[in-house]
Amino acid sequence: MIENESVLRRPQSKMNVSRNLSFLFSDGIDSQLPLAMMHRAAQCLAGSVLLLALTVLPGQAQVWNPNVDEDTYKNPIIYADYSDPDVVKVGDDFYMTSSSFNALPALPILHSKDLVNWRLINHAVPELPDRFDVPQHGNGVWAPSFNYHDGEFYIFWGDPDAGIFMVKTDDPRGKWEDPVLVQEAKGWIDPAPLWDDDGNAYLVHAFAKSRAGINSVLHVAPMDPDGTHLVGRSQKVYDGHGPHPTIEGPKFYKRNGDYYIFAPAGGVRDGWQTVLRADSVYGDYEIRTVLEQGDTEINGPHQGAWVHLDSGEDWFIHFQEHIAYGRIVHLQPMRWENGWPVMGRDPNDDGTGIPVLEHETPDVDADPPTMVPQTSDEFEEARLGLQWQWHGNNHPGWYSLTDRVGTLTLFSQPMPEGAENMWPVPNLLLQKFPAPAFTATTKMSFNGRASGEKAGLIVMGEDYAHVSVRHTADGYELIHTRKMDAHEGGPPQEPVTVPLDNAQDVRLQARVQDGAEVQFVYSLDGGDAFETIGEPFQAVQGQWIGAKVGVYALTPDDASEGGYADFEFFNVQ
C-alpha cells in the first residue's frame, strides 16, 4: 500500500480517475494493488465529484490544495516549513530537499512530476553525530543544495559548527551514502557546487556571522570533481555590505558561457532575491535584484532553485517566512531578458519581479494527481511515515509499530536530567504545520507506571502547549499545560486538570485556526462530542523552524520504570 499518501483529486471522469490511480501506484511506490481494484475505485469516483481522500489509501488527510483547476496553480505550492528549498530535475522527475536543522531524520526528499504537486519519498540522512542525541535547536543541517552530476545525486549542506558536508546516491528513493566532510570550518554555510564544462568543479558558500564573525559575503573555492574535498583557497567573489546585506544561500549555475550565482539578501523575513553574473568563475560579478515583495503580501520572496524545463520554460522555487508556519514554498514563473532572469511578474518593466499568487501550471509532459506532503498516519506500516521527525537522534527503544499492529506505541522516556520543561526533550515525535487552518486528532490509550508520567498531543515551538493524560498516585487525570519561552528554561504553568476514571481510548485534538491559534479539546466517550480544555494557545515558531504538532510519552527522570502510550491513529483534516 502507499505509505501515508495525501491525495486530493480534481473533478474528472472514470477514465481519468483510473489513469491517475495507475499513475499514483506506479510512481516509484511499492504496491501490489491489482488493476481491477483501481478500476473499481474509479467506478466509485464517477461523476464530477471533488474527492477528499481515496479509501484505498491509509493516509486520508488533505489540508492544502495548490491546484486551482487543471490549468492553474496557486501559491504557496506547499503550505509547510520546507525552508531553503532546492530542486533538481532528472528526466521527467523533480526532486526537492530543504533545511532540516536539528530534526531527524534529516534532509527530506520530495518528488514531483510538475513542480506543483509534491510528496515525501525519503530522507537522505537518518541520523547526525552523537551531539544530536540531545536537541540542538537551530543547529544541524542548514540550506542544502540538490544536484545531479554524472549519474549521481548530490546534496551539499553547511553545519555552522562543523563545516561543509556532502551526501550522494544513484537512487534518491533508496539508501544514501554516509555523509562526507568536504571542508572542516566554523561558520561556513549554504554551499552549492558547480561542475564546469572543462571538468573542473567549484563550490560557492556564505558565512554565518554568529560563528565566523562575518557575513554578507560570498566565496568560491575550487573543489575536487568527486565532490569530496576542496583543492584550493576559498576566495571572496562578492561583498554585499551596503546594497545587499546578509547575502547568503547561493546557488551556482552556468548559462550560455556565463556564470550565475542566485543569492538571497536582506534577511529571512524581509529579504529579496539577487542574481550575480560574470564571464569567469571568480568574477568580477555584476548584481541585480530580480525578485522582491513589491505591493504583494509575499514577504521576503527569496532563496531557492532555478529549474529549466524541456518545454523551454524556466521556473524559480523559493520560500516565504510565515512566522509560526515556518518557511512555506512558492513557485514563480521566470524568463530571461538580455542575459538576466526576471521572476514572477514585472509590472514596472525594470527587471525586478514581484511574486504571483496564481499562474498557469508548468508545461510538462505529465498530468499527475494532486499531491501534498503526507500528514495523517494510521500506523499500519512497520516504519514511521515520512512526515514524522524527532527533535534528536532517535533510539529503537523509543517506539514500536509491531507490538500491536496498527498502533504506534511510544515507550515513556525519562525527562533529561535537570530539565525544567520539554525544550531539551529529544523524543518528541512531530510533524510540520501543513496548512493555515487544520485539525489534528489522535486516539490514545495510556498505561503509566510512575507518578507524574504523561503522554499526549503537543504543539511545539519556542512556546509550547499540550493536552495529555498524566498518571498520579490516585489514578489518571487529563491535563492541559503550556510553557512560554521554553528555550529560556523554567517550569511550565500549572496545568488545567480533569479527573479521569481510566486512561483508555481518550481522543485528543488540536484545532488550529488561521493565524496559528490553537484550541485543545478532548473526548472521553469515544465519540465526536469534544470538550474544550484550557484557553486558546498562540503557536509560535521554533529556532529557524515552524511550529510542529505531534505526540510524546515521558516519565520523570527519577522514575524506576515507565509505561507506554498506544496511539491508534493521527488524523489531520
C-alpha positions in Angstrom: 0.0 0.0 0.0 1.0 3.6 -0.4 2.7 4.9 2.7 0.6 7.8 4.2 -0.1 9.5 0.9 -2.2 12.6 1.0 -4.3 12.9 -2.2 -7.0 15.2 -3.5 -8.3 15.0 -7.0 -9.8 17.5 -9.3 -13.3 16.6 -10.8 -12.7 14.1 -13.5 -14.2 11.2 -15.4 -14.0 7.5 -14.6 -11.2 7.1 -17.3 -9.1 10.0 -15.9 -9.5 8.7 -12.3 -8.4 5.2 -13.4 -5.4 6.7 -15.2 -4.4 8.8 -12.3 -4.7 5.9 -9.9 -2.4 4.0 -12.2 0.0 6.9 -12.3 -0.1 7.1 -8.5 0.6 3.5 -7.8 3.3 3.3 -10.5 5.2 6.3 -9.2 8.1 4.5 -7.6 5.9 3.1 -4.7 5.8 -0.5 -3.7 2.3 -1.6 -4.3 0.6 -4.8 -5.3 -2.9 -3.4 -5.9 -4.5 -5.2 -8.8 -5.7 -3.2 -11.8 -9.2 -4.4 -11.2 -9.1 -2.7 -7.8 -8.1 0.5 -9.4 -11.0 0.3 -11.9 -13.4 -0.4 -9.0 -12.1 2.6 -7.2 -12.5 4.6 -10.4 -16.2 3.5 -10.7 -16.7 4.7 -7.1 -15.5 8.1 -8.1 -17.7 8.5 -11.2 -19.1 12.0 -11.8 -17.8 15.4 -11.2 -17.0 14.9 -7.5 -14.3 16.6 -5.5 -12.7 13.6 -3.7 -11.2 14.5 -0.4 -9.5 11.1 0.2 -9.2 7.8 -1.5 -10.4 4.9 0.7 -7.7 2.7 -0.7 -5.1 4.9 0.9 -4.1 4.7 4.6 -3.4 8.4 4.9 -6.5 10.3 4.1 -5.8 13.9 5.0 -5.8 16.7 2.6 -5.4 20.2 4.1 -3.9 22.3 1.3 -4.6 22.1 -2.4 -2.2 24.1 -4.7 -4.3 23.4 -7.8 -6.9 26.0 -8.7 -8.0 23.9 -11.7 -6.4 21.7 -14.3 -4.5 24.6 -15.8 -3.8 26.9 -12.9 -1.9 26.6 -9.6 -1.8 28.9 -6.6 0.9 29.9 -4.1 2.1 28.6 -1.8 2.5 25.2 -3.5 3.5 23.7 -0.1 2.0 25.4 2.9 4.5 23.8 5.2 8.0 24.5 6.5 10.3 23.2 3.8 12.7 26.0 4.2 15.6 26.9 1.9 14.3 24.6 -0.9 16.4 23.4 -3.7 15.2 21.3 -6.7 17.0 19.1 -9.3 15.4 17.9 -12.5 16.4 14.5 -13.8 14.4 13.3 -16.9 10.8 13.9 -16.2 11.2 13.9 -12.4 11.8 16.7 -10.0 13.3 16.2 -6.6 13.4 18.7 -3.7 15.2 18.9 -0.4 15.2 21.6 2.3 16.8 22.5 5.6 16.0 20.3 8.5 18.2 21.8 11.2 18.0 19.6 14.3 15.0 17.5 13.2 15.7 13.8 12.5 15.8 12.1 10.1 17.3 14.9 8.2 17.2 16.2 4.6 13.7 15.3 3.4 13.4 14.2 -0.2 10.3 15.2 -2.1 9.2 14.2 -5.6 7.0 15.8 -8.2 6.1 15.4 -11.8 5.0 19.0 -12.4 6.7 21.3 -9.8 3.3 21.9 -8.2 2.3 18.6 -6.6 4.8 17.1 -4.2 5.1 14.2 -1.8 7.7 12.9 0.5 9.7 9.8 -0.7 12.7 9.6 1.6 15.3 11.3 3.9 18.9 11.4 2.9 20.4 11.4 6.4 18.8 9.1 9.0 21.0 10.4 11.9 23.5 13.0 12.7 26.6 12.8 15.0 26.2 11.9 18.7 26.0 15.5 19.8 22.5 15.5 18.2 21.3 12.8 20.7 20.1 15.9 22.6 18.2 18.6 20.7 20.5 21.1 19.0 17.7 23.7 18.3 18.6 25.9 15.3 21.8 23.9 14.6 22.5 21.0 12.3 21.5 20.9 8.6 21.4 24.4 7.0 20.5 25.4 3.4 21.2 22.3 1.3 21.8 22.3 -2.5 20.5 19.5 -4.6 22.5 18.5 -7.7 22.7 15.8 -10.3 26.1 15.0 -11.9 27.5 12.1 -13.9 24.6 9.8 -12.9 24.6 10.6 -9.2 22.5 12.8 -6.9 24.5 15.1 -4.6 23.3 17.1 -1.6 25.7 19.6 0.0 24.9 21.4 3.2 26.5 23.5 5.9 26.6 22.7 9.6 27.6 26.1 11.0 29.5 24.5 13.9 31.3 21.8 11.9 31.7 22.6 8.2 30.5 21.7 4.7 29.1 18.2 4.2 28.1 16.1 1.2 25.9 13.0 0.7 25.2 11.2 -2.5 23.3 8.3 -4.1 22.3 6.9 -7.5 18.7 6.5 -6.3 17.1 9.2 -4.3 14.4 6.8 -3.1 17.0 4.4 -1.8 19.8 4.4 0.7 22.2 7.4 0.6 25.9 7.0 1.3 27.3 8.2 4.6 27.9 11.9 4.7 31.4 13.2 3.8 33.0 16.2 5.5 34.1 18.3 2.5 35.6 21.1 4.5 36.0 21.4 8.2 35.2 25.0 9.1 33.5 27.2 11.6 30.7 29.3 10.2 30.8 28.2 6.6 27.2 27.7 5.4 25.0 27.5 2.3 27.3 25.6 -0.1 26.4 24.9 -3.7 28.6 23.2 -6.3 29.2 23.8 -10.0 30.7 21.3 -12.4 32.1 23.3 -15.2 32.3 22.3 -18.9 36.1 21.8 -18.7 35.9 19.2 -16.0 36.8 21.5 -13.1 34.5 21.9 -10.1 33.8 24.7 -7.7 31.9 25.4 -4.5 30.2 28.7 -3.6 29.4 29.4 0.0 28.4 32.0 2.6 29.2 32.7 6.2 27.2 32.7 9.5 28.2 35.8 11.5 27.3 34.1 14.8 30.1 31.6 14.2 32.5 33.1 11.6 32.3 36.7 12.8 31.4 37.8 9.2 28.5 37.6 6.8 27.2 39.4 3.7 30.0 38.0 1.6 30.1 35.1 -0.9 33.2 32.9 -1.5 34.1 30.4 -4.3 36.6 27.6 -3.8 38.0 25.0 -6.3 36.6 21.5 -5.5 37.7 18.0 -6.5 35.3 16.8 -9.2 34.3 13.9 -7.0 32.8 16.4 -4.5 34.6 15.1 -1.5 37.0 17.9 -0.7 38.2 21.3 -1.7 41.5 21.6 -3.6 42.4 25.3 -3.1 41.8 28.5 -1.2 38.3 29.9 -0.8 38.2 33.4 -2.4 35.7 36.3 -1.9 33.7 37.0 -5.1 31.1 39.4 -3.8 30.7 41.7 -0.8 27.1 42.6 -0.1 27.7 45.2 2.7 25.7 48.2 1.8 23.3 47.4 -1.0 22.7 43.7 -0.3 23.4 42.9 3.4 23.1 39.4 4.7 23.7 38.0 1.2 23.8 34.2 1.5 22.0 31.0 0.3 23.8 31.0 -3.1 23.1 28.5 -5.9 25.7 28.2 -8.8 24.8 27.9 -12.5 26.3 28.3 -15.9 24.3 29.5 -18.9 25.5 30.5 -22.4 29.1 30.7 -21.2 28.3 33.0 -18.3 28.4 32.1 -14.6 25.4 32.9 -12.4 25.1 32.9 -8.6 21.5 33.2 -7.4 21.7 34.6 -3.9 19.1 36.0 -1.5 19.9 39.1 0.5 18.3 41.3 3.2 17.4 38.6 5.7 14.9 35.9 6.1 11.7 37.9 6.9 12.0 40.8 4.5 14.7 39.9 2.0 14.9 39.9 -1.8 16.4 37.7 -4.5 19.5 38.8 -6.3 21.4 37.3 -9.2 25.1 37.8 -9.9 26.6 37.3 -13.4 30.2 37.1 -14.6 32.1 35.7 -17.6 34.6 33.9 -15.3 34.0 31.7 -12.2 35.7 34.2 -9.8 34.2 37.3 -11.3 34.0 40.3 -11.4 30.3 39.8 -10.8 27.6 42.2 -11.7 24.5 42.0 -9.5 20.8 42.7 -10.0 17.7 42.4 -7.8 15.3 40.1 -9.7 12.5 39.4 -7.2 11.1 41.4 -4.2 7.9 41.7 -2.3 6.6 44.9 -4.0 3.0 45.5 -3.3 2.2 41.9 -2.6 1.6 40.1 0.7 4.5 37.7 0.0 7.3 39.0 2.3 10.9 38.0 1.7 10.4 36.0 -1.5 13.9 34.5 -2.0 16.3 31.6 -1.7 15.6 28.6 -3.9 16.1 26.9 -7.2 16.1 27.7 -10.9 14.5 24.9 -12.9 14.7 24.7 -16.7 12.0 22.5 -18.4 12.3 20.5 -21.6 9.5 22.8 -23.0 11.8 25.8 -22.7 10.1 27.3 -19.7 12.0 28.5 -16.6 10.8 28.5 -13.0 12.0 29.6 -9.6 11.1 27.9 -6.4 11.6 29.9 -3.2 10.3 30.3 0.4 8.3 32.9 2.3 8.9 33.3 6.1 5.4 32.9 7.6 6.0 33.1 11.3 4.5 30.0 13.1 4.1 28.1 9.9 7.8 28.4 9.1 9.2 29.0 5.6 6.5 27.9 3.1 7.2 27.2 -0.5 6.3 29.2 -3.6 6.7 28.8 -7.4 7.4 31.7 -9.7 7.4 31.8 -13.5 10.8 33.0 -14.8 12.1 34.3 -18.1 15.4 35.6 -19.5 15.8 39.1 -20.8 19.2 40.3 -22.0 21.1 37.6 -20.1 19.2 38.2 -16.8 16.4 36.3 -15.2 13.1 38.0 -14.4 10.9 36.3 -11.8 7.2 36.5 -11.1 5.6 39.4 -12.9 7.4 42.7 -13.7 4.8 45.5 -13.5 7.4 48.2 -14.0 9.4 46.5 -16.7 12.5 47.2 -14.8 13.8 43.6 -14.5 12.7 43.3 -10.9 9.7 41.0 -10.5 7.2 40.5 -7.7 5.5 37.2 -6.7 2.4 35.8 -8.4 -0.4 34.3 -6.4 -1.8 32.3 -9.2 -0.4 31.2 -12.6 -0.7 28.8 -15.4 0.8 25.5 -14.4 4.2 24.5 -15.8 4.3 22.9 -19.3 5.4 19.4 -18.5 4.6 16.1 -20.2 2.6 14.8 -17.2 -0.8 15.2 -15.6 -0.2 13.9 -12.1 -2.9 13.8 -9.4 -2.9 16.5 -6.8 -0.5 15.6 -4.0 0.8 17.2 -0.9 3.4 16.1 1.7 2.0 13.4 3.9 0.2 14.2 7.2 -2.2 11.6 8.6 -0.9 8.3 9.7 -2.9 5.1 10.5 0.3 3.4 11.8 -0.4 0.4 9.6 3.2 0.1 8.3 6.2 -1.3 10.0 8.0 2.0 9.9 7.0 5.5 10.7 5.6 7.7 8.0 8.0 10.1 6.3 6.2 13.1 7.7 7.5 12.3 11.3 10.7 13.7 12.7 12.2 13.7 16.2 14.0 16.5 18.0 17.2 14.5 18.1 18.7 11.2 17.0 16.1 8.5 17.8 16.7 5.2 19.5 14.9 1.9 18.7 13.6 1.6 22.2 11.5 4.8 21.9 8.7 3.3 19.9 7.2 0.2 18.2 4.8 -0.3 15.3 4.8 -4.0 15.6 4.0 -4.8 19.3 0.4 -4.0 18.4 -0.2 -4.0 14.7 -2.0 -0.8 13.5 -0.8 1.1 16.6 2.1 3.4 17.4 3.4 2.5 20.8 5.5 5.2 22.5 7.5 3.9 25.5 7.8 6.6 28.1 11.3 8.0 28.2 12.8 9.8 31.2 13.0 13.6 31.2 16.6 14.7 30.6 18.3 15.2 33.9 17.8 18.7 35.2 15.2 19.6 32.5 12.6 22.1 33.7 10.4 21.8 30.7 10.2 19.9 27.4 12.6 22.1 25.4 15.6 19.7 25.9 13.5 16.5 25.2 14.6 14.6 22.1 11.8 12.0 21.9 9.1 14.3 20.7 7.6 12.8 17.6 6.5 15.8 15.5 5.4 16.9 12.0 5.1 20.3 10.3 2.0 22.5 10.4 0.6 21.6 6.9 -1.9 24.5 6.3 -3.2 27.8 7.7 -6.0 26.0 9.4 -6.4 22.3 10.3 -7.4 19.9 13.0 -5.1 17.2 14.3 -6.8 14.3 16.2 -5.4 11.2 17.9 -6.8 8.3 19.9 -4.7 7.3 22.8 -4.6 4.6 25.5 -2.2 5.3 28.3 -0.6 2.7 30.6 1.5 4.7 33.0 3.6 3.2 35.8 5.3 6.1 37.5 3.6 9.0 39.3 4.0 12.1 37.1 4.3 10.0 33.9 2.4 11.6 31.0 1.6 11.2 27.3 -0.4 13.2 24.8 -0.7 15.6 21.9 1.7 18.6 21.7 2.2 21.8 19.7 5.8 22.6 19.9 7.8 25.8 19.3 9.7 28.3 21.5 6.4 28.3 23.3 4.6 25.0 23.6 1.3 23.6 24.9 -0.1 20.1 25.2 -3.2 18.1 26.2 -2.1 14.9 27.9 -3.0 12.1 30.3 -1.0 12.0 33.5 -0.5 9.2 35.9 -0.9 10.1 39.5 -0.8 8.2 42.9 -4.6 8.1 42.7 -5.0 7.1 39.1 -5.2 9.3 36.0 -6.0 12.9 35.1 -6.3 14.9 31.9 -4.1 17.9 31.9 -3.6 21.0 29.6 -0.2 22.6 30.1 1.6 25.5 28.4 5.1 27.0 28.6 6.1 30.3 27.2 9.7 31.0 26.2 10.6 27.3 26.8 14.1 27.9 25.3 14.9 30.2 28.3 14.3 27.4 30.8 11.9 27.4 33.8 8.9 25.2 34.6 5.6 25.3 32.7 2.5 26.9 34.1 0.4 24.9 36.5 -1.8 22.6 34.3 -5.6 22.7 34.0 -6.7 19.3 35.2 -9.7 17.0 34.7 -10.1 13.8 36.7 -10.3 10.5 34.7 -11.8 7.2 35.6 -9.3 5.5 33.3 -6.8 6.3 30.5 -8.2 4.2 27.7 -9.4 5.4 24.3 -9.0 9.1 25.0 -9.4 11.3 21.9 -7.2 14.4 21.9 -7.5 17.1 19.4 -5.7 20.4 18.4 -7.8 22.8 16.4 -5.6 25.3 14.6 -7.2 28.4 13.3 -5.7 30.7 10.5 -3.0 32.6 12.3 -1.9 29.5 14.3 -4.1 29.9 17.3 -4.7 26.5 18.8 -7.6 25.2 20.9 -7.2 21.9 22.6 -10.2 19.7 23.1 -10.8 16.1 24.2 -13.4 13.3 24.2 -13.7 10.5 26.8 -16.6 8.6 25.4 -15.0 7.6 22.0 -17.5 9.8 20.1 -17.3 13.1 18.3 -18.5 15.2 21.2 -15.4 17.1 22.2 -15.0 19.3 25.3 -12.7 22.3 25.5 -9.8 22.3 27.9 -7.8 25.5 28.7 -7.7 28.8 26.9 -6.6 29.2 23.2 -2.8 29.0 22.7 -0.9 31.0 20.2 1.6 28.8 18.4 5.0 30.3 17.6 8.0 29.1 15.6 10.9 27.2 17.0 14.5 28.2 16.3 14.7 28.5 12.5 11.8 26.1 12.1 8.0 26.5 12.2 5.7 25.2 14.9 5.1 21.5 14.9 2.4 19.1 16.1 2.8 15.6 17.3 2.8 13.1 20.2 5.0 12.2 23.1 5.4 10.0 26.2 7.6 11.0 29.2 8.3 9.8 32.7 10.1 11.8 35.5 13.8 11.5 35.4 13.9 9.7 38.8 11.3 7.1 37.9 12.5 3.5 38.3 10.4 2.4 35.3 8.0 3.9 32.7 4.9 2.7 30.9 3.7 3.3 27.4 1.1 5.0 25.3 -0.7 3.5 22.3 -1.8 5.8 19.5 -4.4 4.3 17.2 -4.1 7.0 14.5 -3.1 10.6 13.9 -5.6 12.3 11.6 -5.1 15.7 10.0 -8.0 17.4 8.3 
